[in-house]
Amino acid sequence: MNTKRVLPVLFAVMFMVMVGFGIIIPVLPFYAEELGASPTELGLLMATYSIMQFIFSPLWGGVSDRIGRKPVLLIGIAGLSLSFFMMAFASSLWMLFAARIIGGMLSAANMPTVTAYVADVTSEENRSKGMGVVGAAVGLGFIFGPAIGGVFSEQDLAIPFLLAGASSILTFFLVIFVLKETVNLQENVSTAKTKRPSLINGVKGKSAPLFILQGFVSISLAGLEATFAYFAFAKASLGTVELGYIFMIMGFAGAIVQGGLVGKMTKKFGEGNVIKIGIITSIIGFGLILFVQNFLTAAIFLSVFGIGNGLIRPSVSSLLTKQATSGYGQVTGLLSSFDSLGRIIGPPLGGLLYGLAIYLPYVSGMILSAFALIVYFYYETKVKHTHLKV
């Protein structure tokens, strides 16, 4: 398949998926509250989705290696749409939980399958560029989705869920009519049968440190997202409108880096060096956040962090798929699982640390990022030793 034609389609697919997902972000807490959710139940409702993603991402990735990318992606998008419509018509709290469980289980197929699709259609030289395009689509979707959800929620809280469901239906038909299958099933069936996706098997291999690195990065990011609103209000009296603009600026900075710079940087410096640059930039960003004083400094410092964070995920995805000894879907599914694990651990950890001292989530972010850097150096040493033995 022509990579130049496929990547824009994958960008559109992932962008529409994430717009649909993002639409409900500002609405769900109020919607759940209307149905009688306590703060604890709301926390469980948010965590349920990530837990399902953590469990099912590696499974769907492996299934895509066996039966093909396209059918698995269609299942993921249909599941997402179903969950949105279930939430739109929910009349009690248990129906919201059911929708989140079903949505988490089925939509866990989307990210690993799209990432594996990119690995299928790109050469090793252009792999990071392709991964960056997907990352940019995710980032932009998270920018526009919440903005749309916020605007339409003023009339009726159910409307954003209906819009999200409709967006997913459009994406479903885009995949049906535009994307072609990339998996050679005859070659992949035997491999997929002998090597089933597994967290245990995944963390034992040569590439295991890369998954752990991504876990640290994801925890630190989720901790920041969960606490920054409180921190910005305490330090600079910034309200929800200002915060919306700040996260939008950060998202655009990350998307520009992923969509334009990652491919060029990895060609020049290699994935490993880009990962290290990304982690060091993230550490600097966390450190700068401690000195937020007003809207301008918050936007600049958070963007520094966003640029660093935007360099890491596409480079890690590229490196892992280049070294994959089995189907790409298994590898990308396992990576998505570690992302989800970070989103499970990060928010409560960030909240706990913020309760002790408002600066601790960002100090811990620096420490976790430093651990990620150490893990990468360990990975490099491990790879060098392997090559020496060979």
BELSULRA-V770427 format. One record per backbone hydrogen bond with DSSP energy under -0.5 kcal/mol. CO is the residue of the C=O (numbers start at 1). NH is the residue of the N-H. Records with the same first field share a line. If there is no record, write none. Layout:
# BELSULRA-V770427
CO: NH  NH
This chain:
# BELSULRA-V770427
1: 3
2: 5  6
3: 7
4: 8
5: 9
6: 10
7: 11
8: 12
9: 13
10: 14
11: 15
12: 16
13: 17
14: 18
15: 19
16: 20
17: 21
18: 22
19: 23
20: 24
21: 24
22: 25  26
24: 27  28
25: 29
27: 30  31
28: 32
29: 33
30: 34
31: 35
32: 37
33: 36
35: 93
38: 42
39: 43
40: 44
41: 45
42: 46
43: 47
44: 48
45: 49
46: 50
47: 51
48: 52
49: 53
50: 54
51: 55
52: 56
53: 57
56: 60
57: 61
58: 62
59: 63
60: 64
61: 65
62: 66
63: 67
64: 68
68: 72
69: 73
70: 74
71: 75
72: 76
73: 77
74: 78
75: 79
76: 80
77: 81
78: 82
79: 83
80: 84
81: 85
82: 86
83: 87
84: 88
85: 89
87: 90
92: 95  96
93: 97
94: 98
95: 99
96: 100
97: 101
98: 102
99: 103
100: 104
101: 105
102: 106
103: 107
104: 108
106: 109
107: 110  111
108: 112
109: 113
110: 114
111: 115
112: 116
113: 117
114: 118
115: 119
116: 120
117: 121
118: 122
123: 127
124: 127
126: 130
127: 131
128: 132
129: 133
130: 134
131: 135
132: 136
133: 137
134: 138
135: 139
136: 140
137: 141
138: 142
139: 143
140: 144
141: 145
142: 146
143: 147
144: 148
145: 149
146: 150
147: 151
148: 152
149: 153
151: 154
152: 155  156
156: 159  160
158: 162
159: 163
160: 164
161: 165
162: 166
163: 167
164: 168
165: 169
166: 170
167: 171
168: 172
169: 173
170: 174
171: 175
172: 176
173: 177
174: 178  179
175: 179
183: 185
184: 187  188
185: 189
186: 190
187: 191
188: 192
189: 193
190: 194
191: 195
198: 202
199: 203
201: 204  205
202: 205
205: 208
207: 210  211
208: 211  212
209: 213
210: 214
211: 215
212: 216
213: 217
214: 218
215: 219
216: 220
217: 221
218: 222
219: 223
220: 224
221: 225
222: 226
223: 227
224: 227  228
227: 231
228: 232
229: 233
230: 234
231: 235
232: 236  238
233: 237
239: 243
240: 244
241: 245
242: 246
243: 247
244: 248
245: 249
246: 250
247: 251
248: 252
249: 253
250: 254
251: 255
252: 256
253: 257
254: 258
255: 259
256: 260  261
257: 261  262
260: 264
261: 265
262: 266
263: 267
264: 268
265: 269  270
266: 270
270: 274
271: 275
272: 276
273: 277
274: 278
275: 279
276: 280
277: 281
278: 282
279: 283
280: 284
281: 285
282: 286
283: 287
284: 288
285: 289
286: 290
287: 290
288: 291
289: 292
294: 298
295: 299
296: 300
297: 301
298: 302
299: 303
300: 304
301: 305
302: 306
303: 307
304: 308
305: 309
306: 310
307: 311
308: 311  312
309: 312  313
310: 314
311: 315
312: 316
313: 317
314: 318
315: 319
316: 320
317: 321
318: 322
319: 323
321: 324
327: 330  331
328: 332
329: 333
330: 334
331: 335
332: 336
333: 337
334: 338
335: 339
336: 340
337: 341
338: 342
339: 343
340: 344
341: 345
342: 346
344: 348
345: 349
346: 350
347: 351
348: 352
349: 353
350: 354
351: 355
352: 356
353: 357
357: 360
359: 362  363
360: 364
361: 365
362: 366
363: 367
364: 368
365: 369
366: 370
367: 371
368: 372
369: 373
370: 374
371: 375
372: 376
373: 377
374: 378
375: 379
376: 380
377: 381
378: 382
379: 383
380: 384
381: 385
382: 386
383: 387
384: 388
385: 389
386: 390
